[in-house]
Amino acid sequence: MKVDLNFELFDLDGKPTAVGGKIISSFLMSETKGDAEKLFDWALSFNKLEVVEMDSADLNKFKDLIKNTERLSVLAKGPIIKYLHTLK
């Protein structure tokens, strides 16, 4: 599946605050557990605003990583998780 996080994230007033890929790349670079090489490659790609190819197992791990972190706010998590649920 192609994961494209190149969309704006908004604050509660509807003002753009960041791009999903940029937020996720910073988050991935700060991870201390998991497949370091894969997370590093994903972070580099998302930071460059590239589309990342993932199989269903990787997509599920990625979703779980985002859902379970305490380092992202719901303003970032919510839209990104909703987007990920649309991928098939």
N, C-alpha and C positions, 0 to 999 in steps of 0.2 A: 504494500500500500504506500501511496505517496502522502507524506505528511508535510503540509505547507502551512507554517505558522506565520506567514507574512500578512498579518492583519493587525489592525489597531486594537489596542486595549483602551478602555475608557474609564474615567472616574465616575463617581455617582452623579455628577452633573452633566455627563455625556461628553466631557472634553477628553480628547486623546491624551494618553499618558505614556504609552510605549508601544512597541511592536512585539507581538507574541514571541517571535523567534529570538529577539534580542534578550528578552526576559528569561526565556528558557535556557539560552546558551549560558548566561551567567549562573543560573541555578545549577545546570549540569556540571559546570567547571568547579563548583564548590562541593560536589558530592565526594564522599570519602569511601563509599561502599559500592559494590557492583562491578560490572565489566568496565574497567577504567578505559581501555582502548576504544570500546564502542561509545561510551559516554563522551569521551574526548572528541571523537570524530563527529558525533552528532552535534556537540556544542560548537565545533568549528563551522560546520555546515549551517546550522541555524543562525549563527552570528553573521554569516555571509548572506543571509536571507535566501538560502538555497532550500529546495525541496528535498526531504530525506526519505529514502525508500526503507520501509520496515516490513518484515513479515508479521503475521498475526501474533506470534509469540512475543516478538520485540515490542509490538504495539501495546500488547497487554501489560508488559513490564513497564513500558514508558508511562502508560495511564496510571498504573499503581504507584509509580515513583512520584508523579505529580499529585495524585490524590492524597498520598500519605505524608507528604512533606509538611513541615511546619515553617518552612522558610519562604513560602509563597503565600500571598494573601488571596482571599477568595475573589478579589477583583481580577487577579490573573488566572487563578485556578479555574474558576467557573467557566469563562468563555473558552478556554483552551480545552477543558474536559468535554464541554458540549460539542466543540468542533470534532474532537477525536471520536466521539460517539457516532458521528455521521460517516466515518470511514468504514468501508466494507471491503 
